[in-house]
Amino acid sequence: MLTIVLQLIINGLLLGGIYALISIGLTLIFGVLEIINFAHGEFLMLSMYASYWLFQLLGVDPYLSLLVVIPMFFLIGLVVQRIIIQPIIHAPPLNQIFVTVGLSLILQNAALFFWKADYRTVRTAYSTLCLKTSGLMISFPRLVAFVLALAIISILLIFLKRTYTGKAIRALAQERRAAMLMGINIYGTYRIAFGIGIACVGAAGAMLMPIYYAFPTVGALFVLIAFVVVVLGGYNSLVGALIGGLIIGIVEAFSGFFLSPHLKEAVYFVIFILILVFRPTGLFGRG
Amino acid sequence: MRKSITAFLVASLLVFVLCISPAAIAAEKVRIGALFPFSGPLALLGQESFNGATIAADMVNEKGGIWGKEIEWVKGDGVDPKKAMTECERLISVQGLKLIFGTYSSSRSYAASEVAERNKVIYWEQGAIADPITERGFKYLFRTCPRASQFGIMAVDFAMEVVAPKLGMDPMEMKVAIMFEDSLYGTTVGSSAAKHAMEVGMKVVGTDSYSLKIVDLNPVVMRFKAREADVIIATSYLTDGLLFWRQAREGDLNVKAFIGTGACHGMPEWAETFGDEANYIFNIDPAIGINPEVLSPKTREVLKEFQERFNKKFGHLPATHASLGFVGARVLFEEVLPRAGSLDPEAVREAALQVNIAKGGTIFGFGVKFAPPAHPAAGQNLLAHPALMQWQEQRMWVVYPVEFSLRDPLLPLPTWEERAKGITRFVK
């Protein structure tokens, strides 16, 4: 029994690491731009395809492809923010939702048009590699994703704490008008924050590629969980998103094993509702 | 105002022309509706099913057609169940068709056949397997392919009759775990397997269903491992099926037999993804590549001609879906329509109910006899059944029922450790 519980914790944490990485991008965008990016899952899908094509056409290992995918998605983020998000930044929330949902539909169907509905996967030597220690199994690609996710989140936190741009992003997240009065270039900062958010989800996509499959609607599967994580973590707290992701991962592993895999969605949506009722600011949110 | 009146007149003229012209053409051709998902996520296999049917039409047309008239397909695109309904409606009311041929996807078939029945138009289903389609007592619906529940029942029978004796186990002591995705397809197959296993008295240690949207199947792997399952019966679409097998390896889940029931475990992607790790897995589907001894001499010739023509027209050999389309269309064109004498739905119905093709009379080896309207599965081909295959050397071979088989089943499934060491059970 003890091994099973330990194994479930390991599985849950490893899964949670991936959820966390997808969610921090969403959290950052929400916290700073105050826009709910419904197209977040589609950026995940695009980055999975990017990593897939780099592997298929140029033979680039998915982990190595991070070096290309992260800067590429940062640039994509900048462009998308400038062209699509910036014009709606002061628009009513309903309009913002329409725009990002529309963007998600366009990206999904463009992917369907260009790459068909086929499921794409990469076969690497380590895809199903597993480390065994005293009866416990640790999946290698999931472990790598977990460690890299922690690394990326730490780098991001240091960046936000130490650099001028990072401080500007935090200032904007705290109080838009005061930040503006202090002479912060708000549109430039928005752009960078959005770029970083998309780069994070880009990294998540590349790391998912050895574990999962790319297809046009793959984003929707993960982004639903990411929204729960963001609410759990408290909307604009990166640490909250990390811990929220890990919690959801563990909850999923345990409820799937002890209750039924069928009910896992029900379980985390119950958590979702409970948080909204009892702690609407999330675990780490400021009121 | 005048502009809109003109527009209205032009539009009504167009509608008029569209309504009239098909009727004029109908005098020279046998026009049949082809309702498949031709676009969207299911387009690949929808198109493939239809491709198979076109070969049957080509074969008839080259011999002068039916009643001396050429067969002509009128396509309708059933992207989703709702669209399938409106397209069916269009084929019937605008195109004036009396017979709709389709649909491959169960949910689309279920929805569209409702429209056909209401209009008293024949709905000819060649490949959608969900049981409920023929459980509604429809008079104008016929289905040539087997039903989903037969897949689940066959999996249990195989475990009991073949797996247990081969492993020297008492079938009643064997622990069976059942997993399925929870859409119409998975639920029908999975619950029929669970029901049948309990009826025959096998030990069912788990029935786990999950949503297709699942991104992690570790909990299922761990549950089956904790309960020491001997046999897994799985109904999976592609992503979930591939995910499970990956995670079964990561979690070192070892069972003695793994029986898939269509979709994932019968697709080329299965072998493409896993290579040699795809081997030893069983799969249930309407089988191609059965022992030719089962087929009648005439059917053997038909099969050869079908494969040659299909390969020539589409550049690859027909697989399960194309063959389903071919069988469905061939029964219709060779057996039913010549007997009916016209496309009048009543005449086609009467003719269909008279069809009686013996075993070995279709390229799948099964015969054709439709259940009469009073039967609980009205319109179903009662002689249709799937076969059980095993992946050996990355190819599927029929292994059950024995008379259909070309190879013996290899048991037990090697453990992951044995696989890593390169131990195989193939008899060279």
Chai-1 contact restraints between the chains, C-beta under 6 A:
chainA,res_idxA,chainB,res_idxB,connection_type,confidence,min_distance_angstrom,max_distance_angstrom,comment,restraint_id
A,N11,B,N218,contact,1.0,0.0,6.0,A-B,restraint_1
A,L15,B,D216,contact,1.0,0.0,6.0,A-B,restraint_2
A,A117,B,P41,contact,1.0,0.0,6.0,A-B,restraint_3
A,Y119,B,L238,contact,1.0,0.0,6.0,A-B,restraint_4
A,Y119,B,T239,contact,1.0,0.0,6.0,A-B,restraint_5
A,T121,B,T273,contact,1.0,0.0,6.0,A-B,restraint_6
A,T128,B,R246,contact,1.0,0.0,6.0,A-B,restraint_7
A,T128,B,R249,contact,1.0,0.0,6.0,A-B,restraint_8
A,T128,B,E250,contact,1.0,0.0,6.0,A-B,restraint_9
A,C130,B,E250,contact,1.0,0.0,6.0,A-B,restraint_10
A,M137,B,G251,contact,1.0,0.0,6.0,A-B,restraint_11
A,S139,B,E250,contact,1.0,0.0,6.0,A-B,restraint_12
A,Y213,B,T239,contact,1.0,0.0,6.0,A-B,restraint_13
A,L221,B,K213,contact,1.0,0.0,6.0,A-B,restraint_14
A,L221,B,V215,contact,1.0,0.0,6.0,A-B,restraint_15
A,G256,B,P219,contact,1.0,0.0,6.0,A-B,restraint_16
A,F257,B,P219,contact,1.0,0.0,6.0,A-B,restraint_17
A,F257,B,M222,contact,1.0,0.0,6.0,A-B,restraint_18
A,F257,B,R223,contact,1.0,0.0,6.0,A-B,restraint_19
A,P261,B,D208,contact,1.0,0.0,6.0,A-B,restraint_20
A,P261,B,Y210,contact,1.0,0.0,6.0,A-B,restraint_21
A,P261,B,P219,contact,1.0,0.0,6.0,A-B,restraint_22
A,P261,B,V220,contact,1.0,0.0,6.0,A-B,restraint_23
A,H262,B,S209,contact,1.0,0.0,6.0,A-B,restraint_24
A,H262,B,Y210,contact,1.0,0.0,6.0,A-B,restraint_25
